[in-house]
Amino acid sequence: MTRVIAHRGASGHRPEHSRSAYELAVELGADAIEPDLVPTKDGVLVLRHENEVSGTTDVAHRPEFAHLRTTKTVDGQSVTGWFTEDFTWDELRTLRVRERLPQLRPASAAHDGEDGVLRLEDLLGILDAAPRPVGLVAEVKHAHHFEQAGFPMAQLLDDALGAAGWRGDDRLTIESFEKTVLRQLGSLGTGGRLVYLQEARGSAADEVAAHGSVAPSWASERTDAALAGFAAEFHGISVDLKTLMAGADSVAIEDPRPVRSVIVERAHAAGLAVYTWTLRPENRFLPAPLRRGGDVAAHGDWERWFTSVLRTGVDGVFADHPDLAVRARSLVGGAAA
């Protein structure tokens, strides 16, 4: 029933978006893997959570790239660092990946430097070689920003999927916080399931670009009327855990009762699937009543939290530790559809 989607690979165990994180996610039973897509200077789609890569690679320690450090405005935020779109693929591929949260996940940080940056086609090769079907849930990042900079993300993605034989593949899901790029992909006939990501607050970058201060908020796009409209063009929506669990009571893992989620009920009634992000077991990411001890890096009562989330009937969960999400699903008696 509920799909377990490895968030940037098995990113609780290995540096995110690394080959080892992706391969481990397959081994640990993930139903699908979620990469984030950003472009290089020469239009290659690479797998990084953000286009600024100083937090997840060794670029800051590479003197040959010191001249590329700069400040840019991305979706209204000023960011300083090194950006993928300023590197050619041949340059970017020399960087080594690092753990984003080394103090929280020292075991993962022990693998810093072992892997390099990957392209989308590299991950597709890993999935094609997997011993069982494993899906792809690809997130298109900052589509409007890149469009303005000369990188048409929908076309780049359609081309890359076509070249790898993944265009229209049943394993394919594409998601974005911007509807425009999803609609472009629909017009291109790229195929797969299209999922609209929504933050709890704020507005999408493409809506702000089009409407300025009167841009519709993500919250306003969760009305019954808005959801019904989305069902005509998208497969589903993806919301943060706080939105998913708003008003829900935390349920003990021994209790088999469903957990009521208003957004799941309303989206399902409109014909939309619902996904949520991100399940993490460390105390830092758990609701206060489920934290255990004073160490933010220690695992708290993650089973109670994970199983409560799964009992909402959500269609997919993103998890940094896919093995724990798979275990939680077994506790509630679910299996992937």
Summary of the structure (lengths in Angstrom):
residues: 337
radius of gyration: 19.4
end to end distance: 4.5
largest distance: 58.0
contacts: 1140
relative contact order: 0.14
helix: 37%
strand: 20%
